[in-house]
Amino acid sequence: MKKILIVFFLFLAFASLIYTVQNRLVLKEEMLPDVAIQRANYLRDRAEETNEGRKYLSPNDVYIGDPDSDEWHWWAPLMLFYDSSLSQSIYLASEINQPQGGLISRIALQVDSWGATPAPQAVKIYMANVTDTSLPTWILYDHFTEVWSGNFGLPESGIQTYEFVLSTQFYYNGSNLAIMYARGGTEDFLFPDFLWTLVEGRRTIYGAADGVNWVNIVENGIYPNIMVVNDPDVPPNAIPNIILTITPSDPPPLTHISVIGRVLDEATETAIIGADVILNGIAEYTTTTNANGYYHFPEVLINNIYTLSITREGYETFINTDVTVLEEDLDLGTIYLTPITNETDAATIINKTSLIANYPNPFNPETTITFTIGSPQSMRRDIPNSPPSVRGDTGGSYSSNIDNRGVHVRIDIYNIKGQKVKSLIDRNMTAGTHSIVWNGADDYGNEVGSGIYYYQMKTEDYTSTRKMVMLK
């Protein structure tokens, strides 16, 4: 009898569970009439607070979208039905209507939740000033600035305004504005909906998945591979309604800009992953290419000329000694690296004489100066498998990839007064890539002090001078 009772109660528990799941799945449909009344009252109340179709919570608040819209959708900006979600939306300058620009300090969204979210959802929000007017595909992460990071959670059910007070105020320059939301957490079966407005053109894209955390991977540049979801119930030409708090402000003093680019294999036109990218000039910046071949220097000092070098095992080294960084973000475009097919190629890739920025810079106690000596194709010759490495009595060591043609080279170091401090090289050298280490000593073996120094390279038909800093 006891076993029969246990089986009976287990059956009741299972039946109750099935009923609860079925009831939850149809909960939305059953509540639609009541929700329609709630939304009608909500919109009626908000209509009393609008001014020419916009709601101003304060003089600095801008309402973007149609407050009378009846488009409520769950895919963006934050889809909670999956473990992770990602969305991007573009708001046009004509919609924001703040041509003078200003600092954005707050975002608010209008959301309809069926209950409080069961667990905090890790969310990051990013912004970018863009010229794009539609979103056929994802905007790259390199264009965005992170403005908010934290946990998203709805405290109650019903229609409400949820705000994000930005941890980093974003300077809006009066152009179009892109906003990206990345979420990672646990799925939420409460299906919160957000108020949307129909527009022209695709201005919102979104994706979602289980088993991943896009908050963690989005900054690695992998998300362009994330599939864009196309829900037939969600109009492709729509944007989530949003409230922005924009305080008039002069542009912040510009001292740094962003430099981006991409590196591909010349033969296959595929991304080169893990290439070392160095931007060297008044300061040095280093990074590596990501899974899609992109690199990004987020804060590069403006009004300077830099040398860009890109290296990857198995490829010819790319060098550009004239990267001019002014007061606008710089996209260096796609750079193709040529695969090395044999050891002869590795020794004969240089056909231009150039003095490359030293590394590190600033330095203490030594720094490496790299330079190339060009030779035309007709002068290129095979070299031994192991080129020699030479250390002399010049206060430095050098190594090179060479052929058997010589050019007379001088490299001297001068202090800020123009006085020669050290003669590093004064001899014939062969075509190829060379490097020499300066150990911070003068011609008499004395250590030099902290300060600015200049190193100059001279050949018969080439002269170049660069600056470096000894910092003790």
N, C-alpha and C positions, 0 to 999 in steps of 0.2 A: 504493500500500500504506500509506503514512504517513497519508493522509487517512482510510483505512478504520479504522486503529488509533485515530485521534483520535475519530472518530465512535463507535467501540466503547466507548472509555473514558468519553466524555460520556454515552452511554446507561447505562453502569454507575453513574455518579455520580447520574444522574437517578433511576434505579431505587432506589438506596440511599436517596435523599432521600424518595421516596414511602414506602418501607418504614418509615423512621424516623418520619415523620408518623403513618402508620397505627398503628405500634406505640405511639406516645405517646398517641394517642387512646384506646387500649384498655388502657393501662397500669393505670389505676385498677381496672378490672374484674378484670384478671388478678391484682392484688395484694390483692384484698379478703380472701381467706382469711387471708393473713399479717397483714393489718392488723387483722382481727378478733381474732386472737390477741394482737397487740400491745396493743390497747385493753383486752382482758380482763385482761391482766397489769397494765396501767397502773391500771385501776380497782381491781383487787384490792389492789395496793400502796397506793393512795390510801385505800382503805377502812380500812386499819390506822391511818391518821393522822386519821380523821375523829372528830368529837365531835358526836353527835346530828345527823349529816348534814352537818356543816360542817367544812371543813379550816382549821385555824389554823396558819399558818406561824410566827406569833409572837403574843403576847397581844393585839396590836392589829390582827391580820388577821381579816377577816370573809369567809367564803366564801359566795357567793350562788349558789344553783342546786343541782341534784341531782348529786352526784359519781358516782352510779351511772347517770346518763342515758346512753343510746346514741344521742342525737341529735347528729350532727356535720354542720354545714352551712357552706357557703362564702360565702354572701351577706353576712353581717355578723358582727362589726362592720367587718371590712376585706375587701372583695371585690377580689382581685388579678387577675381575669380581664380586666378592662377598664382603660382608662387612669386613670379616676377612679371613686371610689365615695363614697357618703355613707350614714350610718346613724344612727339614734337609738334608744335603748332607755330604758325606765323601770323602775327598781327600787323596789319599794314599801318604805315605812318598816317594815312588819312583816317583810320579808325581811332588811333591813339590821339591824334590831333594835338600834339605837343611839339611843334616844329623847333622850339627853342631848346628842347631836351631837358634833362634833369636827372636827379638821383631817384631810382626806384627803390623803395624801402619795404614794400609790402605787396603780396599777392593774395587775393581772396577769390574763392571759387564757390559757386552755388551748387549744392549737392543735396540729393534726396536719398536718405539712408533708411533701410528697413529695420535698423537697430544699431546699437553701439558695436563698433568693430571689436571682435573677440581678442585680438592681439595687436600690439604696435606693429606698424609697417615701416621698415627702414626706407626712407625716401631721400633722394638728392634732386635738387632743382638747379638748372643751368639757364643762362641767358646769353644772347648774342645779338649785336646789331648786324643786320644783314641787308643785302639788296634783293635776295630771293623773294618772289611773290607767290610761289607755289612749292609743293613738296612732292616731286615725283619719286624721291628717295631720301634717305637720311642725310641730314647735314652733319658733317664730320665733327667729332668731339673737339678737335683742335680750335674750332671757332668759338667755343663756348667758355663762359666763366661760371664757376660754381658759386651760387648765391645763397643756397640753403641746404642744410643737411641735418636730419633728425628723424624722429618717429612721427608717423601720421596715424591718427586714430580719431574716429568719430565718437563723441561722448554720448550721443543719444540718437534716437530715430527721428524721422521727419525731415522736412525741408529746412536747410540751414545754410549759413554762410561760413565757410571754413577758411581761416586766414593763415598765411605763412609770413611771419615777420622776418625779413631777410637778415641772415647773419652777416652777409657782405652786401652793402648797397651797390647797386649796379648803375653805372652812368649810361643813360639812354641818350643817344645823340640825335634823335629826331627822325631816324630812318625806320625801316621795318624792324620788328622785334621777333626773334625766335625764342621760344621757351621749350626746354626739354625736361621731362620728368622721368626719373629712373627709380623703380621700386623693387625691393626684395624683401620677402618676409614669408608669411604663411597665407594660404588661400582663405578667402572669406566668402561664405555662401550668402552674405546679406545683400549682395548685388547693389551697392550704392550707385546711383545715377548722377550724372552731371548735366547741367543745363547747357545746351549748344544753340548756335545760331547758324542758319544757312547762309553761305557766301558763294562767291564765284571762284571756281578753281579749287584744286585739292590743297588745302592749307593745314591739314592735320594727318599725320600717319602714326600708326601704333602697332605694337606687337606684344605678345605675352607667351609665357611658357612655364612649365613646371620643372623642378629639379635644378634650376640655376638661380643665381643671384646677380641680376644685371647691374645692381648698384656697384658690385665689385668689378665686373668685367667691362663696363662701358668706357671707363677711363683708359683701358688698354687698347682702345681703337678697334675692337673686334665687332662692335654692334652693327656696322654696315651690312654684315652677313645675316643679321636677324631678319627673319621673314616679316614682311609687312602684311598685317591681317586686313582682309576686306570683308567685313560683316555686311551682308545684304540689307540688314535692318538699320545700318548706320549710313547716313548720306555721306559720300566721299567729299562733298563740297560743304564743309561745316567746320566751325571752330568752337571750342568750349568758351562760354561766357566767362569773363574775368574782370576783376577790379584791380587796378594798379594804383598804388600811391606814389605819385611822382612830384618831388619837390624841385622847383626851379633851381638850377645851379649852373654855374660856369663849368666848362670842362675842366677836369682835374689837370694839373700840370703834367704834361706828357714827358716821361723820361724813358719809358720802355715800350717796345712793341713786340708783337708776336711774329715769329718766322717759322713757316711750315714748308714742307715739300714732300716728295715721294721718290723712292728709289726702286727701279725695275731692272730686271735682267734684259739686256739688249737683245739677246737671241730669242728668248721665249716670251718677253714682255710680261713676265710674272713678277710678283712682289719679292724683293730681297729682304729677308727677315734677319734682324740682328746685325745689320751693318753699323759700324761705328761712324757717327757723324760729329764733326768738330767744327765749331764756328769760333774763330780766334781773331782777336783784334785788341781793342782797349780792355776787353775782358774775354775770358774763354768760356764757352758753353759746350757741353758734351751731352750726347744722347745716343740712342740706338733706334733703328727702325722697328716698327711693330709688325704684327701679323699681316698687315695689308701693305707694308712697305713705307708707311708714313713716318715722318719724324716731326718734332715740334719743339721749338725753343720758345717758351711762353713769355719770357721777359728779357729782351735784348736791348741794351742801351742804344739810344737813337743817335743820329748824326755822326756815324762812324763808318769806316770801311773795314770789312772783315774778310778773312780767308776761310772758305768752306772746303773741308776735305772729307771725303767719304771712302772708307775702306771696308773691305770684306774679303776674307780668305777665298781665293779662287777667282778673284776679279781684279781688273786693273783699278788702281787708285784714281779717284776723281778729285781734281783740285780746281777751285775757282778763287783767284786772288783778289777779285774786285766785286765783293758783295757789299753794295752800298745800302745802309740802313738809315732811312729817314723817319718821318713822323707818321707813317701809315703802316699797318700790318703788311707783311711781305710774304707772298706766296712764290717760292722759287720754282714751282711747277714740278714736272717729272724729270728726273735725272736717270739716265740709263748707264749701267755699269757693264763693261765688256768682259765676258768670261775669259780667263787665261787658259789656253789650250795646251801649252807646254812651257818649259822653263825658259826657253828663249824669249817667248812673249813677255814673261815676267820681267825680263831685263831690258826690254826695248820699248816700253810703253811711253816713254817721255820724249816729246818732240818740242818742248818749250822750256826756255830758261826762266826760272822764277825763284824768288825768295819767299819762303812760307813763314807764317807767324810761328814764333817759338812756343814751346810747351814744356812745362806750365808757365803761365804768365798771369799774375806775379809769381815769383819763384824764390826759393831759398833751400839749399845753397846753390843749386845748379839748374840749368835749363837746356833743352835740346833745340837746336836750330836746324830746320830742314830746308833743303833747297834742291832745285833740279837744274841740270845742264842739258839743254836740248841738242838733239842731233836729228837731221833729216833721215827719212827712211833709207836712203841709199847708204848712209853711214852706219847703220845698225849692224852689229855683228854678234855672234854667239859669245857667251861668257861661260866661265867654269860653273859647275853646279853649286859650289860654295864660294861666293865672292869674299875677298879678304876683308878683315876688320883690322884697322890700324890704330894704334895709340902712339902718338908722338910726344914731343916735349912742348907742345903749344898750349898746354893747359886745358886740353879737351880731347875727346875721342871721337872718331867718325867712322861711319860705315856707309857702303854704297852698293847699288846695283849698277854695273859698269859695262861699257864696251871698250875697245882699245883706241879710241880717239881722244885727244886731250885738248882742254881749254884752260887758259890761265885764269885762276880765280883768286880774288882777295876778299876776305871777310874780316872786318875790323869792328871793334866795339869802342864807342865814344860815350863820355859822360855828358851831362846836360849842358856843360859849357863848351862842348865841341872838342874837348881834348881827347886824344886817342888813349884808351885804357888798355886795350888788348888786341894783338894781331892773332886771329884764330887760324886763318888759312892764307897762304901766299905761295901758290904752286900751281902747276898744271894738274888738271883733274879731268877724268873721263866723263862722257855723257851718261846720264842716268839720274837716279834719285840718291841724294846724299844727306847725311845728318851729322852734326857735330855737337858735342856737349861742352858748354862753357861752365867751368867749375866756380865761377865767381871771383877769380883771382886776376890781378893785372899782369903785365909783362914781367914783373919782378917777383911774382909769386905771392904778393900781398892780397889779402881779402879786401874786396871793395865794400863800401858802405851801402846802406839802403838808399834807394833813390831811382830816378829814371835814367835809363841808358838806351843808346841807339846802336843797332848793328846794321852794317852796310855791306852789301855784296856788290862787287865790281867784276865784270869781264870786259873783253874788248868792246862789246857792243851792248852791254846791259849794266844798269846801275839801279839799285833799289835799297831803300833804308826803312827800317821798322823800329818801333818803340817797344821796350820791355821794362819791367819794374822789378827791382830787387827789394824784397820785403822781409826784413829780419825781425 
